[in-house]
Amino acid sequence: MNGFQVQGWCPGALRPMESGDGLVVRVRPPLGRLSPDQARGLAAAARAHGNGLIDLSARGNVQVRGVTAASHSALIVDLREMDLIDASPEAEQRRNIVITPFADAETYRLASALADALVQMPPLPGKFGFVVDSGPMPVMGDISGDIRLERAADGQLLIRCDGAALGAPVADVAAASVELARWFVDAGGVGDGRGRMAALIGRGVQPKGVLTGTVAPAAKAVPPQPGLVAQGALVAVAFGQMRAETLAGLADLGPLRVTPWRMLLIEGVSVMPALPGLITDSDDPIRRVEACSGAPACLQGRAAVRDLAWRLAPQVPMGRLLHVSGCGKGCAHPGRADVTVVATAVGFDLILNGSPTDAAMKRGLGADAIDLRGLF
């Protein structure tokens, strides 16, 4: 009833993914940053070659929606002129790196060294990724990544396997990342072209020698919310989706850093912007809801979900999370939520304290019959 297809790979710019509203073209900004000219150009390209909708992904990337087979090649030309494209689909897939938006100069240096070392790595599964959380404040404990660069409480740099509690002190990030990626493959982490580090570690397999984890990473801070930070202003958009005009307006305010929390950090500003479509209040109830595109924008969506998510948002208390998913795949939030509502072929399933694949307490509900009051 909750049938869905797991693709095993993520869309890119050179290898887009078909969706209900056209091709989804994922742009991976180098080091997670967009200059004002790049952001402005990306907004113009989304209007010219797509449907004008832009998504912020949970991997710190930007997606142009509604691209057609006829307009895709022209979009690639524009992206190449903006230096937002890789040399090949293979290079694009390898560059699956999430960088803390609070990065300092040293963190960007480490991330650049890691990016340069990707060509030395063996073929890795399509969803295999890296997290660079070595900035002045560790914040990406909730962000998925197979190989993680972090710091211990005393500031020493660590490389850690996802799923392992301890990391290994490291001096040469590039060499250690290549060695750990090779170990992952040699240790049997890949099966049928797929595989994740946490699953390998979960089987009791551990790297040896200098890659053996011996040091705990520093405690992670809670994920940030919209507001002013030392680097500028964090702003959100509902469900991570905005009009191209919103991105163009943000480009006029300064350089942008793309975050994995579906927010953008505007560098160097000291006042929260007042642009249409932005969420600037951390207490906004829509920030307590995760919702995918749903039908008809997603081919696997069983029902439209965002109107339902808007209606239910005021019923979600502070500190709690609602996930409204168009199918059992749960792309917007694969993990657990306080309440999960999943569209099926015969209505909506309601799940408490679980993920979209867990057992439901109620099944086959009509959208109008869903009421969350008293469930939190």
C-alpha positions in Angstrom: 0.0 0.0 0.0 2.9 2.3 0.7 4.9 1.1 -2.3 7.6 3.3 -3.7 10.7 3.1 -5.7 14.1 3.8 -4.1 16.3 5.3 -6.8 19.7 4.7 -5.1 21.1 7.9 -6.5 20.4 11.7 -6.2 19.7 14.0 -9.1 22.4 16.3 -10.4 22.6 19.0 -13.0 24.1 16.8 -15.7 22.0 13.8 -14.6 18.6 15.3 -13.6 15.7 13.2 -12.2 12.2 13.1 -13.8 9.4 14.3 -11.5 5.8 15.1 -11.9 6.5 18.7 -12.8 9.4 18.1 -15.1 13.1 17.5 -14.6 14.6 18.2 -11.2 18.1 19.7 -11.7 20.2 19.8 -8.6 23.0 22.4 -8.5 25.8 21.8 -6.0 27.4 25.2 -5.2 31.1 25.0 -4.7 31.8 25.0 -0.9 28.1 25.6 -0.4 28.3 29.2 -1.4 26.6 31.4 -4.1 28.0 34.8 -5.0 25.4 37.5 -5.7 26.0 37.1 -9.4 25.6 33.4 -9.2 22.4 33.6 -7.2 21.0 36.2 -9.5 21.9 34.1 -12.6 20.5 31.0 -11.0 17.2 32.8 -10.4 17.1 34.0 -14.0 17.9 30.5 -15.3 15.1 29.0 -13.2 12.6 31.4 -14.8 14.0 30.9 -18.3 14.4 27.1 -18.4 12.2 25.8 -15.5 8.9 26.7 -13.9 10.5 29.3 -11.6 10.4 27.1 -8.5 13.7 26.5 -6.6 14.2 24.0 -3.8 16.7 23.9 -1.0 17.7 20.3 -0.4 18.7 18.6 2.9 22.1 18.1 1.4 22.8 21.9 1.2 22.1 22.0 -2.5 19.8 24.0 -4.8 17.3 22.4 -7.2 15.7 24.0 -10.2 12.3 22.5 -10.9 10.1 22.2 -14.0 13.0 21.8 -16.5 12.1 20.1 -19.8 14.1 17.9 -22.1 14.1 20.8 -24.6 15.3 23.4 -22.1 17.8 21.3 -20.1 20.8 21.9 -22.5 20.3 25.6 -22.4 20.2 25.5 -18.6 23.5 23.6 -18.5 25.1 26.3 -20.7 24.0 29.0 -18.2 25.2 27.0 -15.2 28.6 26.4 -16.9 29.0 30.1 -17.5 28.2 30.7 -13.7 30.8 28.1 -12.7 28.1 26.0 -11.1 28.6 22.8 -13.1 31.0 19.8 -13.0 33.0 18.3 -15.8 31.0 15.1 -15.9 28.1 13.3 -14.2 30.6 11.1 -12.4 32.5 14.1 -11.0 29.2 15.7 -10.0 28.1 12.6 -8.1 31.4 12.4 -6.2 31.1 16.0 -5.0 28.5 15.1 -2.3 30.0 17.3 0.4 27.9 19.2 3.0 29.9 22.1 4.7 28.8 23.9 7.8 27.3 27.3 6.9 29.3 28.7 9.9 32.6 27.7 8.3 35.7 29.8 9.0 38.7 30.1 6.6 40.3 26.9 8.0 37.1 24.9 7.4 36.9 26.1 3.8 40.6 25.1 3.3 39.8 21.6 4.6 36.7 21.3 2.5 38.7 22.4 -0.6 41.3 19.8 0.1 38.7 17.1 0.4 37.0 18.2 -2.8 40.3 18.1 -4.7 40.9 14.5 -3.3 37.6 13.1 -4.7 39.3 12.1 -8.0 41.5 9.7 -6.0 38.7 7.8 -4.4 37.2 4.5 -5.6 33.8 4.4 -7.1 31.3 5.0 -4.3 27.5 4.5 -4.0 25.4 7.3 -5.3 24.2 8.5 -1.9 27.6 8.3 -0.2 28.6 11.7 1.2 30.9 13.7 3.3 30.1 16.2 6.1 32.6 18.9 7.0 31.6 20.1 10.5 34.9 21.4 11.6 33.9 25.1 12.1 34.0 27.0 15.3 30.7 25.5 16.4 29.7 21.9 15.6 26.1 22.0 14.4 25.6 19.1 11.9 25.1 16.2 14.2 21.7 15.6 12.6 23.0 15.7 9.0 23.6 12.4 7.3 27.1 11.8 6.0 29.3 8.7 5.6 32.7 10.3 6.3 32.7 13.2 8.8 35.3 15.8 9.5 34.8 17.2 13.0 36.7 18.6 16.0 37.2 17.2 19.5 36.4 19.4 22.5 40.1 20.4 22.6 40.0 21.6 19.0 41.9 18.7 17.4 40.7 17.7 14.0 39.0 14.2 13.6 37.8 12.0 10.8 34.9 9.8 11.9 32.9 7.1 10.3 29.2 7.7 10.4 27.8 5.2 13.0 31.0 5.2 15.1 31.1 7.1 18.4 34.8 8.0 18.1 36.9 9.6 15.5 40.6 9.4 14.6 42.9 12.4 14.9 44.0 13.5 11.4 46.5 15.9 10.0 46.1 15.4 6.2 42.4 15.5 5.5 42.7 14.6 1.8 44.9 11.5 2.4 42.8 10.3 5.3 39.5 10.7 3.4 40.8 8.7 0.4 42.2 6.0 2.7 38.9 5.7 4.6 36.8 5.6 1.4 39.1 2.8 0.1 38.7 0.9 3.3 34.9 1.2 3.1 34.9 -0.4 -0.3 37.5 -3.1 0.6 35.6 -3.9 3.8 32.5 -4.8 1.9 30.5 -1.5 2.3 29.2 -1.6 -1.2 26.6 -4.1 -2.4 24.8 -3.9 -5.8 26.2 -0.4 -6.2 24.7 0.8 -2.9 25.8 1.1 0.7 26.3 3.4 3.6 29.0 3.7 6.2 26.7 3.5 9.2 25.4 0.1 8.0 28.9 -1.2 7.7 29.9 0.0 11.1 26.6 -1.4 12.4 27.9 -4.9 11.4 30.8 -4.5 13.8 33.4 -3.7 11.1 35.9 -1.0 12.2 38.9 0.6 10.4 42.3 -0.3 11.8 45.6 1.6 12.3 45.6 5.4 12.1 41.9 5.4 11.1 40.8 3.7 14.3 38.5 6.0 16.3 39.9 6.9 19.7 38.6 10.5 20.4 35.1 11.7 20.9 33.9 14.6 18.8 32.7 17.8 20.6 29.1 17.8 21.7 26.8 19.1 18.9 24.7 22.2 19.2 21.0 22.1 18.4 20.2 22.8 14.7 19.9 26.6 14.1 16.7 28.5 13.4 16.0 31.7 11.5 17.7 34.7 13.0 20.9 36.7 13.2 24.2 34.9 13.6 27.8 36.0 13.7 28.1 35.5 9.9 24.9 37.3 8.9 21.2 36.3 8.8 19.6 32.9 8.5 16.3 32.8 6.6 14.0 30.0 5.7 11.3 29.3 3.1 8.3 27.1 3.7 9.2 23.4 3.0 12.4 24.6 1.4 10.8 25.9 -1.7 10.9 29.5 -3.1 10.1 31.4 -6.2 13.1 32.5 -8.3 12.2 36.1 -7.5 12.9 35.4 -3.8 16.4 34.2 -4.6 17.0 37.2 -6.8 16.0 39.5 -4.0 18.3 37.7 -1.6 21.2 38.1 -4.1 20.9 41.8 -3.8 21.6 41.6 0.0 24.9 39.8 -0.2 26.7 36.4 -0.8 24.7 33.3 0.2 25.6 30.1 2.0 23.3 27.2 1.4 22.5 25.1 4.6 21.3 21.5 5.0 18.3 22.8 7.1 16.6 24.3 4.0 17.7 27.8 5.0 20.1 30.3 3.5 22.6 32.4 5.3 23.0 35.9 3.9 26.6 36.9 4.6 27.4 40.2 6.4 24.0 41.6 7.1 22.9 42.7 10.6 19.2 43.2 10.0 16.7 40.4 9.2 15.4 41.0 5.6 11.8 41.7 4.9 11.3 39.9 1.5 8.0 38.2 0.6 8.1 34.5 1.1 10.8 34.4 3.7 10.5 32.9 7.2 12.5 35.0 9.6 10.8 34.1 12.9 12.1 31.0 14.6 8.7 30.5 16.2 6.9 30.2 12.9 4.9 27.0 13.2 5.7 26.0 9.6 9.3 25.4 10.8 7.9 22.5 12.9 6.7 20.7 9.8 8.5 18.7 7.1 6.6 18.1 3.9 7.8 16.8 0.5 6.5 18.0 -2.9 3.7 15.3 -3.0 1.5 14.8 -5.9 1.4 15.9 -8.7 4.9 17.4 -8.5 6.4 14.0 -7.5 5.7 11.0 -9.6 5.6 8.7 -6.5 3.3 11.0 -4.5 0.0 9.4 -3.6 -1.6 12.7 -2.7 -1.1 16.4 -2.4 0.4 17.1 1.0 1.5 20.7 1.3 -2.0 22.2 1.8 -2.5 19.6 4.5 0.8 20.5 6.1 -0.1 24.2 6.1 -3.4 23.4 7.8 -1.9 21.1 10.5 1.1 23.3 11.3 -0.7 25.4 14.0 -1.5 22.2 15.8 2.2 21.3 16.3 3.6 22.5 19.7 7.0 24.2 20.1 9.8 21.7 20.1 7.8 19.0 18.3 8.0 17.8 14.7 5.3 16.8 12.2 6.2 15.0 9.0 3.7 14.9 6.1 4.9 12.6 3.4 3.4 12.0 -0.1 4.5 8.3 0.0 6.2 5.8 2.3 9.7 6.8 1.1 9.7 9.9 3.3 12.2 11.9 1.4 11.6 15.2 3.3 12.4 13.5 6.6 13.4 9.8 6.5 13.9 9.6 10.3 11.6 9.7 13.2 9.1 12.5 14.0 6.6 13.0 16.8 3.8 12.6 14.3 4.1 11.3 10.7 1.3 11.5 8.2 1.8 9.3 5.1 -0.3 9.3 1.9 -1.3 5.9 0.7 -3.5 4.6 -2.1 -6.5 4.6 0.2 -6.0 7.7 2.3 -3.5 8.8 5.0 -1.8 6.7 7.7 -1.0 8.3 11.0 2.2 7.2 12.8 3.3 8.3 16.3 7.0 8.6 17.3 8.2 6.9 14.2 9.2 7.1 10.6 7.1 6.6 7.4 7.9 2.9 7.4 6.7 2.2 10.9 3.4 0.8 12.0 0.5 3.2 11.8 -2.0 3.8 14.7 -4.6 4.9 12.2 -5.0 4.0 8.5 -7.0 5.3 5.5 -7.9 8.7 7.0 -9.3 11.4 4.7 -7.3 14.6 4.7 -10.2 16.5 6.3 -10.5 14.0 9.1 -6.9 14.4 10.3 -6.7 16.3 13.6 -3.4 16.3 15.7 -4.7 17.9 18.8 -4.1 15.7 21.8 -1.4 13.6 20.1 1.7 15.5 21.2 
